[in-house]
Amino acid sequence: MSLLRVQGLFKAFAAIRAVDSVSFEVRPGEVYGLLGPNGAGKTTTISMISGLLKPDAGEVVVAGTPFWSDPQKAKRIMGVVPQELAIYEELTGRENLEFWGRMAGLSSGDAKSRATELLEALTLTDRAKDVVKTYSGGMKRRINLGCALLHRPQLLLLDEPTVGIDPQARLNILEFIRSLRASGTAILYTTHYLEEAETLCHRIGIIDHGRLLAEGTLKELQERLGGDRLFVLEADLKEAAPESWDGFLSRFRVIQKTERQLVVSALGARDPSECLKDLLGLPVRVENVTLKRPSLNDVFLQLTGRELRE
Amino acid sequence: MWRVLLAKDLRRTWRNPLPVLINLALPLCVAGLVGLAFGGKSDGGALGRIRFALVDEDKTLLSDVLRGSANQREGGKYLEPVLLERDEALRQINDNQISAVLVIPTNFTRHYFSGREPVSLELIKNPAQSIHPAVMEELLGALVTAMNAVSRNLQSEFPDWQAVLEGKRDYKQIAGLIERAGDKLKQAERFINPPLVVYEKESAVDPERQEVASGTVRPGETRKRSPGAEVFGFLLPGMAGMFLLFIASNAMTDLPRELRQRTLARYHTLHHQLAPFIAGKVVFAMVVLLLCSVILLGGGGLLFGIDWRSPGPLALLSVGYAGFAAGLMAVLVALIPDERKASALNTVVAMGLALAGGCMFPPQALPAFLGKHITPLLPTHWFVDTARNLQAGGGEAAWVLALVKLLAVSVVLLGLAALWFRRHLRTGVRT
């Protein structure tokens, strides 16, 4: 049974459809990644799930109960890590954790002991008594994450928790999230970093312009491209029209075409060498052909016609 | 939960105290500067003793009399003459050690008694001081008037008086001289006493004097109060009235600050309603205001030597005023949840209310329409005017009414703020 089920979620700001009929679900012990560029609707989706925004349409069901029928009950099992650093810079790391623990309903003693555990888990014990404004970006991010974990939430909503920090700090946070996943926490993780989605998430939903374009495991998404390898052909393609090439579209799927590059996947179970031979026989002057494993960026490219990194 | 919220806000204020400290230091500095400019001092006297140099270049019996009378009886309370040579006197005035130099020139006595030519006393004022030299000038003017009056009335006796001063008369002649002078003064009495023109000045009744007059307190037991403290006692409630509004503004704009920093949004993802968080901020503002009231009025009182006549009513008035200030700023913040805009509007409103309410100037100094029709309606005026009246020895009954009005306005403002907050946050706290 899923811990979070989102069905037909819709939110518009004036004429802009920020979130348009988004549906997905997150199961216990699973990390569901919502992958998309800035402005795709990820934060708006999380805001509606956590009760910060009321959806115009659709339903959010938390642990089998519609969110808006009893928001307080749903919030008790949720932990939310906002994209911005929602912590008090004048307080120490420990004071922040203890405060948010008390706000989450813990007693003073429980909040203290839980803060000690989290400071250790987040490797911040030695800086626990320093005010947060003296922390580095990565340390602030860790405290920001820890503040949502005091009450051991069953469902954790993470809105781009690694944005703007150095690679080492990012690795630390990702490692910590993996440990949460292992303890059975259901995690909704939004990101625009392909590597994070590929390495951390069980299932990934690709979102753009408020619409969920595709979802599935990494493998399922790769298979949408027609196989586990892509051919990148470099040539002068200004005048080229693949649809006019004899039977080309019945043998290959075009992922991307530019003036210099054509990215295709082979349709059907064909031998790579046979495909290469086929490509070299195209009516263009081919300069180079390479083979690569399809990435999420290729999936995004195929779905939206542009790269996620753009 | 409110205790946790309050502890969090107080801790944050403690770690970043500059805004509050500025709003505490400014009113004390302004009150101190203005008070001192008007001669207020906390050492028990309005002006203190005026230290001046007396340079006696005449060295006669009359100059001795003039010199000696300067620090006798009443004069001794206010004047501190030091006998110096001219050069030393000028050196000390240049070093700002004395307020003025009074020179009795050579032959002053001889010329005064002979009446052959006008005589003059020389006064050198210290340009680095303002009040004391001016007082010296006024005193010297009074002395010269008196000497002129004596000269005009006793001119015919002066040769004999000069002979007396030179030791050329025996005691019988001196006795006759005194008798004749007494007769002349007797004749002049009808021109002097009673005076032909008088004026009356009304002033508030001093309860201490009443206590002394009624015999409940003996003169020796009256509380020691500095005349200068009365200036501070007038200024400080006004300054407190204005700057407590600024402190309330700073405390309440912490709410939009939390909205901007997303901590309010984070709180809203927890299982609590928003109302306790907002109410907690009002409680925080009230606590800060009460602490600041104690520092401003209590600490300021100690600093300036103010003996508050009615500390109990003043403390209760401060509670009412803290409620009003917190309520007013809560309404403004609810109306404009943008931190910068709210902060700017709050400052303008606080300044306006302080000016129109008589915090900075006496209401009598305000434009007639404002002072007559607007000022009496303002809570700033209720607080400041009542506090000043209490300090002036009146307003025993009025403070209760002022307190009730302040509390009523506080309740109304807080109710309005709650309504507006609910409207603003109805669609969530995300901005």
Chai-1 contact restraints between the chains, C-beta under 6 A:
chainA,res_idxA,chainB,res_idxB,connection_type,confidence,min_distance_angstrom,max_distance_angstrom,comment,restraint_id
A,S47,B,R430,contact,1.0,0.0,6.0,A-B,restraint_1
A,S50,B,T269,contact,1.0,0.0,6.0,A-B,restraint_2
A,L52,B,A265,contact,1.0,0.0,6.0,A-B,restraint_3
A,L52,B,G428,contact,1.0,0.0,6.0,A-B,restraint_4
A,L52,B,R430,contact,1.0,0.0,6.0,A-B,restraint_5
A,L53,B,G428,contact,1.0,0.0,6.0,A-B,restraint_6
A,L53,B,R430,contact,1.0,0.0,6.0,A-B,restraint_7
A,Q72,B,H271,contact,1.0,0.0,6.0,A-B,restraint_8
A,K75,B,L270,contact,1.0,0.0,6.0,A-B,restraint_9
A,K75,B,H271,contact,1.0,0.0,6.0,A-B,restraint_10
A,R76,B,H271,contact,1.0,0.0,6.0,A-B,restraint_11
A,V80,B,T269,contact,1.0,0.0,6.0,A-B,restraint_12
A,P82,B,R262,contact,1.0,0.0,6.0,A-B,restraint_13
A,E84,B,R262,contact,1.0,0.0,6.0,A-B,restraint_14
A,A86,B,R262,contact,1.0,0.0,6.0,A-B,restraint_15
A,A86,B,T263,contact,1.0,0.0,6.0,A-B,restraint_16
A,A86,B,R266,contact,1.0,0.0,6.0,A-B,restraint_17
A,E90,B,R12,contact,1.0,0.0,6.0,A-B,restraint_18
A,E90,B,R15,contact,1.0,0.0,6.0,A-B,restraint_19
A,E90,B,N16,contact,1.0,0.0,6.0,A-B,restraint_20
A,F99,B,K8,contact,1.0,0.0,6.0,A-B,restraint_21
A,R102,B,V4,contact,1.0,0.0,6.0,A-B,restraint_22
A,M103,B,L270,contact,1.0,0.0,6.0,A-B,restraint_23
A,A104,B,L270,contact,1.0,0.0,6.0,A-B,restraint_24
